[in-house]
Amino acid sequence: MNQTIKDYRYIYNMDQANFYLENGQVPVEFGVGGKNDVYIKFKDSKELQNVFHQWVSRKYN
């Protein structure tokens, strides 16, 4: 499952963002989106993609 590496990923799901933080990902920004929903912004990378795949996999294991 190869996904395009973008500049940044905006995570609005705080459980997912916390999982990223617990797995060593460093946020570059905290903010509020257009619908007044909070997000955490991460620099996209292969490492972030790997953590994303761990996040998805844990729901099915």
C-alpha positions in Angstrom: 0.0 0.0 0.0 2.1 2.8 -1.3 0.7 6.3 -0.7 2.0 9.5 -2.1 4.2 11.5 0.2 2.7 14.9 0.6 4.3 17.9 2.3 2.1 17.6 5.4 -0.7 15.5 6.9 -3.5 17.1 9.0 -4.8 14.8 11.6 -8.2 15.7 13.0 -8.7 12.4 14.9 -7.1 13.0 18.3 -6.8 9.2 19.0 -4.9 8.8 15.8 -2.7 11.9 16.5 -1.9 10.6 19.9 -0.9 7.2 18.4 1.5 9.2 16.1 2.9 11.0 19.0 3.4 7.8 21.0 5.2 6.3 18.0 7.8 9.1 17.8 6.2 11.5 15.3 6.8 15.2 16.0 4.0 17.7 15.2 4.9 20.9 13.3 1.7 22.7 14.1 -1.5 22.7 16.1 -4.5 24.5 14.8 -8.2 24.8 14.1 -9.8 23.9 10.8 -12.5 25.7 8.9 -15.2 23.8 10.8 -13.7 24.8 14.1 -12.2 21.3 14.5 -8.8 20.9 16.1 -6.0 19.3 14.1 -2.4 18.4 14.6 -0.1 18.8 11.5 2.7 16.4 10.8 5.5 16.5 8.2 4.8 13.6 5.8 7.5 11.0 5.4 8.0 7.3 5.0 8.2 7.0 8.8 4.8 8.8 9.1 3.4 6.5 6.5 4.7 3.4 8.4 3.0 4.7 11.6 -0.2 5.3 9.7 -0.1 1.6 8.5 0.4 0.5 12.1 -2.6 2.6 13.1 -4.8 1.0 10.4 -3.5 -2.5 11.1 -4.1 -2.4 14.8 -7.9 -1.9 14.2 -8.0 -5.2 12.2 -5.8 -7.3 14.5 
